[in-house]
């Protein structure tokens, strides 16, 4: 992913107002982000933990979506759950349901799209083995490049549903 500035991030959002995009809490240390290891920039709002944001490149341009964390359901720590983007297994609350308002009239009517994703939105780091889950090493026969491509396709499918077929 190409490095993003604060302005790039704030102007990329497609499913919230410009005012909301100006007020959202950005992740700390943007300049120190591992951009070459990121397929998207995802973070939870430090001031409002039920809010999260994701910025990915589509068509060579950054596209940001505002997310809401669905009410957390208590899960057993003995069962694992898979992220629908990177397919990384997590135990307990390592995966969360995030919902995003759809773009345009559908979003204004309250229509949302949801996906179970890594609760810390670090999918890019998990598929590259730069970060480990509490379950340890993944057991897959896919190469890192194949895992990256799969995660990118899954993220793109989610964004396509949020964008409702519109690039911007």
SULQUI-V292367 format. One record per pair of residues at least 24 apart in sequence whose ideal C-beta (glycine too) atoms are under 7 Angstrom apart, sorted by sequence separation. I is the first residue (numbers start at 1). J is the second residue. D is the distance in Angstrom with one decimal. If there is no record, write none. Layout:
i=I j=J d=D
i=I j=J d=D
This chain:
i=6 j=30 d=6.9
i=72 j=96 d=6.6
i=94 j=118 d=6.7
i=95 j=119 d=6.2
i=127 j=151 d=5.0
i=94 j=119 d=5.7
i=93 j=119 d=6.0
i=69 j=96 d=5.6
i=70 j=97 d=3.9
i=90 j=118 d=6.8
i=123 j=151 d=5.7
i=24 j=53 d=6.2
i=69 j=98 d=6.0
i=70 j=99 d=5.9
i=68 j=98 d=6.8
i=85 j=115 d=6.9
i=88 j=118 d=6.2
i=67 j=98 d=4.2
i=68 j=99 d=5.1
i=84 j=115 d=4.9
i=3 j=35 d=4.7
i=67 j=99 d=6.7
i=84 j=116 d=4.9
i=85 j=117 d=5.3
i=86 j=118 d=6.6
i=2 j=35 d=6.9
i=67 j=100 d=5.1
i=83 j=116 d=6.4
i=84 j=117 d=6.4
i=1 j=35 d=5.5
i=66 j=100 d=6.6
i=83 j=117 d=5.3
i=65 j=100 d=4.8
i=81 j=116 d=6.8
i=83 j=118 d=4.6
i=88 j=123 d=6.9
i=1 j=38 d=4.3
i=4 j=41 d=6.4
i=86 j=123 d=3.8
i=1 j=39 d=6.2
i=85 j=123 d=4.8
i=88 j=126 d=4.2
i=1 j=40 d=6.7
i=94 j=133 d=6.0
i=1 j=41 d=6.8
i=83 j=123 d=6.1
i=86 j=126 d=5.3
i=94 j=134 d=6.6
i=86 j=127 d=4.9
i=12 j=55 d=5.4
i=90 j=133 d=5.1
i=91 j=134 d=5.5
i=115 j=158 d=5.0
i=70 j=114 d=6.9
i=89 j=133 d=6.7
i=90 j=134 d=7.0
i=91 j=135 d=5.8
i=88 j=133 d=6.0
i=90 j=135 d=6.8
i=113 j=158 d=6.9
i=9 j=55 d=5.6
i=20 j=66 d=6.9
i=52 j=98 d=5.9
i=89 j=135 d=5.5
i=113 j=161 d=4.5
i=14 j=63 d=5.9
i=113 j=162 d=5.1
i=12 j=62 d=4.0
i=14 j=64 d=6.6
i=15 j=65 d=5.2
i=16 j=66 d=4.3
i=88 j=138 d=6.7
i=4 j=55 d=6.5
i=12 j=63 d=5.8
i=13 j=64 d=4.0
i=14 j=65 d=6.5
i=15 j=66 d=5.6
i=12 j=64 d=3.7
i=13 j=65 d=7.0
i=13 j=66 d=6.2
i=8 j=62 d=5.5
i=2 j=57 d=6.9
i=9 j=64 d=6.3
i=80 j=135 d=6.2
i=1 j=57 d=6.1
i=4 j=62 d=6.0
i=106 j=164 d=5.7
i=103 j=162 d=6.4
i=102 j=162 d=5.9
i=103 j=163 d=5.2
i=104 j=164 d=6.1
i=103 j=164 d=5.5
i=100 j=162 d=4.8
i=102 j=164 d=5.3
i=104 j=166 d=6.6
i=87 j=150 d=7.0
i=103 j=166 d=5.7
i=86 j=151 d=4.4
i=85 j=151 d=5.5
i=54 j=121 d=6.6
i=52 j=121 d=6.3
i=85 j=154 d=4.8
i=84 j=154 d=6.3
i=85 j=155 d=5.2
i=85 j=158 d=7.0
i=44 j=121 d=7.0
i=43 j=121 d=6.2
i=42 j=121 d=2.9
i=40 j=124 d=6.5
i=15 j=100 d=5.9
i=39 j=124 d=4.5
i=15 j=101 d=4.8
i=38 j=124 d=4.7
i=15 j=102 d=6.9
i=37 j=124 d=5.9
i=15 j=103 d=5.3
i=37 j=125 d=6.3
i=14 j=103 d=5.2
i=37 j=128 d=5.5
i=15 j=107 d=5.7
i=37 j=130 d=5.7
i=65 j=159 d=6.9
i=63 j=159 d=6.5
i=65 j=162 d=5.4
i=56 j=155 d=6.1
i=58 j=159 d=6.4
i=56 j=159 d=6.3
i=59 j=167 d=5.7
i=39 j=148 d=6.6
i=58 j=167 d=6.7
i=39 j=151 d=6.3
i=39 j=152 d=5.5
i=40 j=155 d=6.2
i=39 j=155 d=6.8
i=15 j=162 d=6.2
i=14 j=163 d=6.6
i=14 j=168 d=6.4
